Amino acid sequence: MSKTPLAQAVAVATLGASLALPSLAHAEFIKDSKGTLELRNFYFNRDFRQDTPVPAQSKAEEWAQGFIMKLESGYTEGSIGVGLDAIGTLGLKLDSSQDRAGTGLLQRGGRGTGPAEDSYGDLGMTAKLRASKSTLKVGTLIPKLPVVQANDSRLLPQTFSGGALNSLELDGLTFDGGRLKQYNQRDSSDYEDMLMTTGGRRNITGAAGVTADKFDFAGGSYKWNDSLTTSYHYGALEDLYNQHYLNLVHVLPIADKQALKSDIRWARSTDDGDTNVDNKALNAMFTYTLGYNAFGIGYQEMSGDTGFAYINGTDPFLVNYVQIGDFANKDEKSWQARYDYNFAGLGIPGLTFMTRYLTGDDVDLGAAGNNGKEWERNMDIAYVLQDGPLKNLGLKWRNATTRSNFTNDLDENRLIVSYSMPLW
């Protein structure tokens, strides 16, 4: 899309405000810039179904409107290119109350226990340097790696502050490394020191309320050919845990419009300080694609003295991490059956359907024995308009039910309307 003079002026003013451009010769900084605005309307309802004891809150239900603006510059010319990115977020309360707050959509007052605030948001900036096929970014980051995956399942995305290097210098090899210092949770306007997840029946001790000053990560993935990719990543949350993660993804073509995808993952987590983290996580997902259908079977097994360790609020890289649960408690073994259908096969492009069922058992309940059990059922129906004035408008309904003999029983519905538009 060609840029108007106004769009170019916005690019310079917004993206170049913190850069001292030596001359207008650095035209690529402006020419290669782009901006998008995503509108996200989100209704969330979670019904607490347990009868005994009577829960303090019967349900969590809120409705909100989110705005996510992303601006990315190009790079200045020369052997080392300089650029600047920005992300601005705003969440607005449409409906909430004290007895229904806590969905993760809205920021709450009273140190996270009060009513939802009318609005919240943040502005993040990221400086970037590019040399050859390597890029260094410092500032606001949204990492997507096996050892740290920022959460974007609510109104606004979780972000981090820090520095990250991505290198593609060797053919087929992608290297990532860096350090994260703090995070801004998906329902917050403030950056905080990082915590690790300790909920559920993980049997993790020594981590409650303990913050980390840094998270260091490094690793790489290698694409052997069009069918096979392997990776190794390392992550360390200071004084809390170390983690090594191996992943293999293989796609086996079988026939026309038929393939078998194997996604095998193994992680080893150990303590780094005063915690007792000790976990081995084996998980795998096998998906058979037949035309517009996909059939999946997943297995996940936790072993060691604790459950799986990860940064609080992030998405753990586990095949059985789904809408509500992660099935990552101490000694838990879980299975997943999944089915997907793309209605393009019936002449309705843009309409998709997914359903899955997961069951887990052998959870260590301490003195009560290894008889913890849980199950979860999910269903997603999504439609994205393919043409017309509202092209790319997305509609999604997410439904989930979970039952357990050691934690909350929940019924949940999420209705999401999203629309992303280019700013220039």
Summary of the structure (lengths in Angstrom):
residues: 424
radius of gyration: 22.6
end to end distance: 6.9
largest distance: 71.2
contacts: 1408
relative contact order: 0.12
helix: 7%
strand: 54%
